Amino acid sequence: MFKRKYVAVIAILAAFGVAALPGPAQADSGRVNINTASAVQLQLLPRIGPAVAKRILKYRKDNGSFKTTDDLMLVRGIGESTYKQLAPYVSTKGETTLKSKVHARRKTTNAD
């Protein structure tokens, strides 16, 4: 009985395309070249808003191209935690291919 209900639920979800929906943190959804991206393109990255995007552009203008993606942590407002969320979506070479905003996963807390 339980098995039959489980199969039915999976079939319904598949029929509506729910199983095929991409997750919020798929690394293959595109990348942003931090050496050529505009402020708008930088804001597609998780946890990057207009203020941090401006600081990335200013850092790039003042210091030249980023040598590695780790250099993003030299920009005020991007620490290790933020960088870990950005890392799958940034590069220093190639075209910017990310087309939509990537939303950061929120940490869940256990309130006991």
N, C-alpha and C positions, 0 to 999 in steps of 0.2 A: 504494500500500500504506500509506504513512505517513498520507496524507490519510484513508483509511478508518478507521485506528486512532484518529486524532484525533477524528473525528466520533463514533465509538463511545464514546470517553471522555466527550465533552461530553454525549452522550445519557444515559449512565449517571449522571453528576453531576446533570443536570437531573431525572432520574427520582427521585433521592433528595432533591431540593430543595436541594442544596448551592449551586447558582448563585443561589438566592433568599435565602440567609442574609444578614442585614444585617451590615455591617462594624462593627468596634468604635468607629469614630469618625464615624458618620453624624450630621450636625448636625440633621437633621430628626427625630430620635428623641425630641425634647422639650427643654424648657428649665426652668431653675430661676430663680425670681424671688428674687434675693439680698436683697430688702427684706422679704420675707414668709416665706421658707422656714424650716422648722424645722431643727434639727441633723440629724435623720435625712434630710431632703430634701437638705440641703447635702452629705451624705456620698455621695450618688449621683453627684456630680461626680468627674471623674478627679483623682487625687492629693489628694483631700480626705478625711481621716479624722476621727475624733472630736475630736482636739485642735485641728485647724485649724477645724473647724466651730464649736467653742466660741469660738475667737478671732474668727471672723466675727460670731457673735451678740453677743459682748461689744463689738466695734467698733461694731456697729449700735446697741446700747443706749447706748453712751457718746457717739456722734457723730451719731446720727440716720440716716436713710435714705441709702443710697449714691446719689450723683447720677448717676454713670456706672458701667458695669461695670469700667472701668479702675481705679476706686477700690479694687477688691479688692487691688490691689498695695500698698495702705497697711496691709494686715493682715499681721502677722508670719507668715512661712512661705509667703507667696505672692509669688513674684518674677515677673520677666518670662517666664521659661521655663514656669512653672506656669500663669501667666495665659493664655499662648498656647494651652495645652491646654484651659483652661476656657472661653475666649471663645465658642466655638460653642454652648455649653450654658447661658449665663447671660443674664439680662436684669434690668432694674430695674422693669419693668412687666408686668402680666398675671399669669396664673395659672402655677403650677408644673405642668408637664405631663410632666416626666421621670419615668419609672416604674421604671427599673432602673439599676443601677450602670454607669457608663461607665468602662471600663478604659483607662488611658493606654497609648499605644504605647511600647514600650521601644525605646531607641536600640540599634542594632546596632553592634558594633565589629568591625573587621577586625584580627584578631590575626595579624600577619605575623612 
